[in-house]
Amino acid sequence: MTIAPDNAQQGAAHRYRAMRDFVQSMDDTLPGKFEVTKEGIVHDMMAPIGPHELTTLHLRKRLEKVMPDENVAHTGEPDVENAPEGIMRRPDVMVIALADMEVPGSFDPRTLIAAIEVVSRSNPDNDWVSKTRDYPLMGIPVYAIFDPRTGTGAVLTDIHPTPDGPRYATRKDFVYGEDVTIADWTISTADLPLYPGT
């Protein structure tokens, strides 16, 4: 009987739309960053602090030096959205072709070349656990994580099917100071800042 699955899908779609509408209405009202995941709304209440923003800036600039002009390392809005999966995220850096940015509304995650996150001091599991699950589900082929708490990171690639859904098959860990390859481009991780007290 197909009634239950259809009702379940309609319920999930309605729940996602309600969360998405709430997130969009709160974006300029409350501090922090809101995202929608399978578990619900993620609210990182801490405004990004110096090392987080500085790392994002360094990564953007280093990538744009080595990428062709038709690609950018974009920071900021809009979100990346996969409505059928019920996920809306905003990576710290999105590597994307300029042509794929010319869309109304959210970016299609399948057009991203890579998503890059700088781990939040207040909610590291969001970057290391939840997004490691969500980004392959959304079809983002490369996910790079930079962690100013530890001076380490990882690049995840090669989406493959698993019983729990699509997951990254390959993980390459690095420590700050090493060169790291994100998609087709290699950048230095030298002199990236750490959070104070780490």
C-alpha positions as CSV (number, residue, x, y, z in Angstrom):
1,M,0.0,0.0,0.0
2,T,1.5,3.4,-1.0
3,I,-0.6,5.7,1.2
4,A,1.7,5.6,4.2
5,P,4.9,6.4,2.2
6,D,3.1,9.3,0.4
7,N,1.8,10.7,3.6
8,A,5.3,10.3,5.2
9,Q,6.8,12.2,2.3
10,Q,4.2,14.9,2.4
11,G,4.7,15.2,6.2
12,A,8.5,15.4,5.8
13,A,8.2,18.0,3.0
14,H,5.8,20.1,5.1
15,R,8.1,19.9,8.1
16,Y,11.1,21.0,6.0
17,R,9.2,23.9,4.5
18,A,8.2,25.1,8.0
19,M,11.8,24.9,9.3
20,R,13.1,26.6,6.2
21,D,10.6,29.4,6.5
22,F,11.5,29.9,10.2
23,V,15.2,29.9,9.4
24,Q,14.8,32.5,6.6
25,S,12.6,34.7,8.9
26,M,15.2,34.6,11.7
27,D,18.3,35.2,9.5
28,D,18.5,38.9,10.1
29,T,16.7,38.9,13.5
30,L,18.8,36.7,15.8
31,P,22.6,36.4,16.0
32,G,24.4,33.3,14.7
33,K,23.8,31.0,11.7
34,F,20.8,28.8,11.1
35,E,20.8,25.6,9.0
36,V,18.3,22.8,8.4
37,T,19.3,19.2,8.7
38,K,17.5,15.8,9.0
39,E,17.5,16.3,12.8
40,G,16.0,19.8,12.7
41,I,17.3,23.3,12.9
42,V,21.0,23.9,13.8
43,H,21.6,27.3,15.4
44,D,25.3,28.2,15.9
45,M,24.7,31.0,18.4
46,M,28.3,32.1,18.5
47,A,29.3,34.8,16.1
48,P,32.4,33.6,14.3
49,I,35.5,34.8,16.1
50,G,38.7,36.1,14.6
51,P,40.5,32.8,13.8
52,H,37.4,31.4,12.2
53,E,36.9,34.4,9.9
54,L,40.6,34.8,9.2
55,T,40.9,31.1,8.2
56,T,37.9,31.5,5.9
57,L,39.5,34.6,4.3
58,H,42.9,32.9,3.9
59,L,41.3,29.8,2.3
60,R,39.2,31.9,-0.1
61,K,42.2,34.0,-1.2
62,R,44.6,31.0,-1.6
63,L,42.1,29.1,-3.6
64,E,41.3,32.0,-5.9
65,K,45.0,32.4,-6.7
66,V,45.2,28.9,-8.1
67,M,41.8,28.4,-9.7
68,P,40.8,29.6,-13.2
69,D,38.9,32.9,-13.4
70,E,35.5,31.1,-14.1
71,N,35.5,29.6,-10.6
72,V,35.3,31.3,-7.3
73,A,35.7,30.5,-3.6
74,H,32.4,32.2,-2.4
75,T,31.7,33.1,1.2
76,G,28.3,34.1,2.4
77,E,24.8,33.8,1.0
78,P,22.8,32.2,-0.5
79,D,22.3,28.9,1.1
80,V,22.9,25.5,-0.5
81,E,19.6,23.6,-0.6
82,N,18.4,20.1,-1.4
83,A,14.6,20.4,-0.6
84,P,13.8,16.8,-1.5
85,E,16.3,15.6,1.2
86,G,15.1,18.4,3.6
87,I,18.6,19.9,4.0
88,M,19.6,23.6,3.8
89,R,23.3,24.5,4.6
90,R,25.6,27.5,4.3
91,P,29.2,26.3,3.9
92,D,31.9,28.8,5.1
93,V,33.4,28.6,1.6
94,M,31.7,27.3,-1.6
95,V,33.9,26.5,-4.6
96,I,31.6,27.1,-7.5
97,A,31.6,28.2,-11.1
98,L,30.5,31.8,-11.7
99,A,27.9,30.6,-14.2
100,D,26.3,28.3,-11.5
101,M,25.9,31.3,-9.2
102,E,23.5,33.0,-11.6
103,V,20.3,31.4,-10.2
104,P,17.4,32.8,-8.2
105,G,17.3,31.6,-4.6
106,S,19.6,28.9,-3.1
107,F,22.4,27.2,-4.9
108,D,21.9,23.7,-6.2
109,P,24.4,21.6,-4.1
110,R,25.2,19.5,-7.2
111,T,26.8,22.5,-8.8
112,L,29.3,23.0,-6.0
113,I,32.8,21.8,-6.8
114,A,33.6,21.7,-3.1
115,A,32.3,22.8,0.3
116,I,34.7,24.0,2.9
117,E,34.0,24.4,6.6
118,V,36.1,26.0,9.4
119,V,35.2,24.1,12.5
120,S,33.2,26.1,15.0
121,R,34.5,26.2,18.5
122,S,31.0,26.1,20.0
123,N,29.6,23.2,17.9
124,P,32.4,21.1,16.3
125,D,30.1,18.1,15.7
126,N,28.1,20.1,13.2
127,D,31.1,20.2,10.9
128,W,32.8,16.8,11.8
129,V,29.6,14.7,12.0
130,S,26.4,16.2,10.7
131,K,27.9,17.8,7.5
132,T,30.0,14.7,6.9
133,R,26.6,12.9,6.5
134,D,24.7,15.8,4.8
135,Y,27.1,16.9,2.1
136,P,27.4,13.6,0.3
137,L,23.6,13.2,0.6
138,M,23.3,16.5,-1.1
139,G,25.7,15.5,-3.8
140,I,28.6,17.8,-2.9
141,P,31.6,15.9,-4.3
142,V,34.4,17.3,-2.1
143,Y,34.1,18.4,1.6
144,A,37.2,20.0,3.3
145,I,37.3,20.6,7.0
146,F,39.7,22.9,8.7
147,D,39.8,22.8,12.5
148,P,41.5,25.7,14.3
149,R,41.0,23.9,17.7
150,T,43.6,21.3,16.7
151,G,45.5,22.6,13.7
152,T,44.3,19.6,11.6
153,G,41.7,18.9,9.0
154,A,40.5,16.4,6.4
155,V,39.4,16.3,2.8
156,L,36.5,13.9,2.0
157,T,35.8,12.7,-1.5
158,D,34.5,9.8,-3.6
159,I,30.8,9.6,-2.8
160,H,29.5,6.0,-2.8
161,P,26.3,4.3,-1.7
162,T,26.1,2.7,1.8
163,P,23.2,1.1,3.7
164,D,22.9,4.5,5.5
165,G,22.8,6.5,2.3
166,P,25.6,8.2,0.3
167,R,28.9,8.7,2.2
168,Y,32.4,9.8,1.3
169,A,34.7,6.8,0.7
170,T,38.0,8.6,0.9
171,R,39.3,10.8,3.7
172,K,42.7,12.4,3.6
173,D,43.8,13.9,6.9
174,F,46.3,16.8,7.2
175,V,48.0,19.0,9.7
176,Y,48.4,22.7,9.4
177,G,51.6,23.5,7.6
178,E,51.1,20.8,4.9
179,D,49.8,21.5,1.4
180,V,46.2,20.3,0.9
181,T,44.4,19.5,-2.3
182,I,40.8,20.5,-2.7
183,A,39.2,19.3,-5.9
184,D,41.8,20.1,-8.6
185,W,43.8,22.8,-6.6
186,T,46.5,22.6,-4.0
187,I,47.0,25.3,-1.4
188,S,49.2,25.8,1.6
189,T,47.8,25.5,5.1
190,A,50.9,27.3,6.6
191,D,50.2,30.1,9.1
192,L,46.4,29.4,9.4
193,P,45.4,30.7,12.9
194,L,44.4,28.6,15.8
195,Y,41.7,29.4,18.4
196,P,43.2,31.0,21.6
197,G,44.2,28.5,24.3
198,T,44.7,25.6,21.9
